Amino acid sequence: MRYNRRAMAVRAAELRARCGLRTPDALQIATVLTHRCDAFLTNDARLKQGDAVRVLGLDDLAEEVLGD
């Protein structure tokens, strides 16, 4: 899949400004949005606060997979 790196960088900058994300986090979320992923898997609880993308922690994933 081809994508525009400049557009992704701009999207990351917008996320940084709007959501107060750190640059690495903003780049990861911008990548998730660009590639239209269903969810973003992380153990960073701070990222769960946003609503731009569905964010799953490892415990959330285990719950979904195992049904616990």
C-alpha positions in Angstrom: 0.0 0.0 0.0 1.4 3.4 -1.0 0.9 6.4 1.2 2.0 10.0 1.3 4.6 10.5 4.1 4.2 14.2 4.1 0.4 13.9 4.6 1.0 11.4 7.4 3.5 13.9 9.1 0.9 16.7 8.8 -1.7 14.4 10.3 0.6 13.6 13.2 1.3 17.3 13.7 -2.4 18.0 13.8 -2.9 15.2 16.4 -0.1 16.6 18.5 -1.7 20.0 18.5 -5.2 18.9 19.0 -4.7 16.0 21.5 -1.4 17.0 23.1 0.3 13.7 22.0 4.0 13.3 22.1 5.6 13.1 18.6 6.2 9.3 18.6 2.6 8.7 19.8 1.2 11.1 17.2 3.2 9.4 14.4 1.9 6.0 15.5 -1.7 7.1 15.6 -1.3 8.9 12.3 0.0 5.6 10.8 -3.0 3.7 12.2 -5.4 6.2 10.8 -3.6 6.4 7.4 -3.7 2.6 7.0 -7.3 2.4 8.3 -6.5 -0.1 11.0 -9.3 -1.4 13.2 -7.4 -0.7 16.4 -4.1 0.3 17.9 -2.5 -2.1 20.5 -0.5 -0.5 23.3 0.2 -0.6 27.0 0.3 3.2 27.2 -2.8 4.1 29.1 -2.5 7.8 28.1 -3.4 6.8 24.5 -6.7 5.3 25.6 -8.0 8.8 26.4 -8.3 9.8 22.7 -11.1 9.0 20.4 -9.4 9.2 17.0 -8.9 5.5 16.9 -9.9 2.4 18.9 -7.0 1.8 21.4 -6.6 -1.5 23.0 -4.3 -2.4 25.9 -2.9 -5.9 26.1 -5.5 -6.7 28.9 -8.3 -5.5 26.5 -7.0 -7.8 23.8 -6.8 -10.8 26.1 -10.3 -10.1 27.2 -11.6 -9.9 23.6 -9.7 -13.0 22.5 -10.3 -15.2 25.6 -13.7 -13.8 26.5 -12.8 -13.3 30.1 
